[in-house]
């Protein structure tokens, strides 16, 4: 699963750095909650984007279902977040989510100084492209 905030650069340019960091921290807190509630792990955060894994390193026969449920919860949490933001006169956000299921290579990569658990392969690339395509079609996932 890949997810990011739509129009984040424009949002960040229109508010203070402190407000941007607060927005990101709240966003990531909500997204981590939804993903972990359904057995996923967030393995990367880059800017306003994230990559989450379902079904690795521990196999989950229902990983597809879990990822979709997490995405639905993510959207619900953003809707609640936006209600609070609107009440405070703050910036509301939209997100895009891409999910793909299939074979992938998962493991630890890195050097003797830094290592990370990640996934690579066509399935991972497809999820990233689906998330990006949600911008074109105007849907969240």
HUHU-V721818 format. One line per field, one symbol per residue. ss: DSSP state (@ for helix, = for strand, . for the rest). psi: psi as a letter, one per 30 degrees, with the letter a starting at -180 (. if undefined). burial: 1 if it has 24 or more other C-alpha atoms within 12 Angstrom, else 0. A space follows every 10 residues. Layout:
ss: ???
psi: ???
burial: ???
This chain:
ss: .====..@@@ @@@...@@@@ @@@@@@@@@@ @@@@@@@... ======..== ===....... ..@@@@@@@@ @@@@@@@@@@ @@@@@@@... ....====.. ....====== ....====== .@@@@@@@@@ @@@@@@@... .
psi: kkklkkgeee eefglleeee eeeeeeeeee eeeeeffggl kkfkkjcgll kkkkgkfkkj fheeeeeeee eeeeeeeeee eeeeeefggl kllllkkkkl kaklkkaklb affkklklkl leeeeeeeee eeffeefgle .
burial: 1111110100 0100000001 0011001101 1111110111 1110000111 1111110000 0011011111 1111101100 1100000000 1111111111 1100000000 0000000110 0001101101 1101000001 1
